Amino acid sequence: MKWMIASDIHGSAYYCSRLIEAYKTEQAERLLLLGDVLYHGPRNDLPRDYAPKKVIEMLNAMKDDIFAVRGNCESEVDQMVLQFPVLAEYALIPAGDSLIYAVHGHNYNEKNLPPLHKGDILLNGHTHVPKCVEHDDYVYMNPGSVSIPKEDSHHGYMIFEDNVFIWKDLDGEVKNIYEI
């Protein structure tokens, strides 16, 4: 199965539209959103074309393809308007002999690990910085941010297929590859 993994849309209709275009181009079968879908949060400037109602409409149109975990900007009111679950604190995804532990990153992250076994993958957004770090017992991955990238990173996402993770910008240019 081919997954697209993205985080931190923060209500940007422009970048959500670009993400959906990339999703269709990639011909992914599932979209995993790592939180902060609608609200920009008090620490971020408004993203380009901030229009949460348009983001709601775009994502609800593909609700059967979306899995999501709760970000620090999600609340119960978001669940009232989104037609796919957004309040799960984590998602567990089997990946060969490993387990992907997907979270937003505001609670569990490299400094505060969830329960992981040797070889597992901690996948989160939150920092808005794409990363892949091999630790002794686990691998840490972050797709970066769709709408508000930080530390001079790109607007982007990840593809996960056949035990390979590929980081791409919204134009589809490959930025990094990691195979488990």
QUINOR-V371324 format. One record per backbone hydrogen bond with DSSP energy under -1.0 kcal/mol. CO is the residue of the C=O (numbers start at 0). NH is the residue of the N-H. If there is no record, write none. Layout:
{{CO,NH} {CO,NH}}
This chain:
{{1,28} {1,29} {2,159} {3,31} {4,157} {5,33} {6,145} {7,146} {8,11} {10,50} {11,15} {12,16} {13,17} {14,18} {15,19} {16,20} {17,21} {18,22} {19,23} {20,24} {21,25} {22,26} {22,27} {29,3} {30,66} {31,5} {32,68} {34,7} {35,9} {36,10} {48,12} {50,53} {50,54} {51,55} {52,56} {53,57} {54,58} {55,59} {56,60} {58,61} {59,62} {61,64} {64,30} {66,32} {70,73} {74,77} {74,78} {75,79} {77,80} {77,81} {87,69} {90,101} {92,99} {94,97} {97,94} {98,120} {99,92} {100,122} {101,90} {103,124} {111,108} {116,119} {119,138} {120,100} {121,140} {122,102} {124,126} {127,149} {130,141} {132,139} {136,118} {137,134} {138,121} {139,132} {140,123} {141,130} {144,155} {154,169} {156,167} {157,4} {158,165} {159,2} {160,163} {162,179} {163,160} {164,177} {165,158} {166,174} {166,175} {167,156} {168,171} {172,168} {175,166} {177,164}}
